[in-house]
Amino acid sequence: MKKIKVNDEVVVTTGKNAGKVGKIISFNRKTNKVTVEGVNEVKRSIKPSQQNPEGGFATKNLPIDASNVSLISPKTKKPTKVKFALGKDNTKVRTSKKCGAVI
């Protein structure tokens, strides 16, 4: 069980996008990179095609390193670290270190 998963709300802690908040779209465990919605956006040109006869520009989210994001606690809405604890039915659950809320 990993500490950060897809659809978790995170805040970027370092880099040019520091302070931005978004949801994780994808997580590549091999390269330890995450793609966060609305963070690290770049414009890419699109060639004209049958589906898009005019071409133009599109925005794309590029991945950033997973160590540069921090999970947001659902209770306090602040960045927190994650710990694992036993929940109901003796199942392993992720909890916030600051407030103890189940994530």
GIZINOR-V555848 format. One record per run of one state. SS is the DSSP state (2 for helix, 1 for strand, 0 for the rest). FROM is the first residue (numbers start at 0). TO is the last residue. If there is no record, write none. Layout:
SS/FROM/TO, SS/FROM/TO
This chain:
0/0/7, 1/8/11, 0/12/19, 1/20/27, 0/28/31, 1/32/35, 0/36/39, 1/40/45, 0/46/54, 1/55/60, 0/61/62, 1/63/64, 2/65/67, 1/68/71, 0/72/77, 1/78/79, 0/80/80, 1/81/85, 0/86/86, 2/87/89, 0/90/90, 1/91/95, 0/96/100, 1/101/101, 0/102/102
